[in-house]
Amino acid sequence: MREVCPIVNFNTGNMVIITVFFKRKKELAEVKRKVVLTKHITDSIITYAKSWHPNEGILILQGKKDKHVINVTGLIIPPFSTHGPYYSGFPVYELPFDLSYIGTIHSHPSGSNKPSLEDLNHFFGLVSIIICFPYEAQNIGAYDRNGNRMDVETGYYL
């Protein structure tokens, strides 16, 4: 990449143009991230989603990121959360400070686990997981903040 940088000599008032060459970094191959859910976490998500049906349910994910793998280790019911047939949410400013929050999980009673524009606009953390009706493990989808699908592995025992 070539960049032109004009420099003014303030003693003489003359402008000198210097061309600077920058070496581009090689584009790294896009590495697909994945989300790992234990059997206990998966069962808890399914139960929570079924208990809120026909409304959406929402939970906060706790866990750790290790390179390209996001391990979900816990679920938090957000304080003062709201639920309805087409929305769920919580006031972020009411959450206690905790560095283990890595994202959210919410349900879609409609039958699609793809994020809506509203979901992407209210993205929280590293990952957004969506489970859709009929609320089984194969109905779980994970997405990054740009709406790109991430791989999900479920059913592991710790």
Buried (B, 14 or more C-beta within 10 A) or exposed (E): EEEEEEEEEEEEEEEEEEEEEEEEEEEEEEEEBBBBBBEBBBBBBBEBBBEBBEBBBBBBBBBEBEEEBBBBBBBBEBEEBEBEEEBBBBEEEEBEEEEEBBBBBBBBBBEEBEBBEEBBEBBBBBBBBBBBBEBBBEBBBBBBBEBEEBEBBBEEEE
